[in-house]
């Protein structure tokens, strides 16, 4: 599922660039980045097998 990750990265970069441009105008930029949403596509990511695999990669 690279699409959500790519979209979040683009949103972060865009908001950083915009926040550097708007302060002289007295405006403030606020970015909202939603967290995990369980869908039919992501249901398998919550399986015991996936949790074990991810757990073995984290330190």
C-alpha angles and dihedrals in degrees: 000000000000095000098078091045092049092047093050091049091050091048091050093049094045093049092049091052093046092047089058091053103045105052094085088060092054093246126130125213121218122190123202116197114185120223132223117329117190111225136160089269094052097040092097090056089070094058122119090245093056092045090052092048094048092043091056090055098050121082 
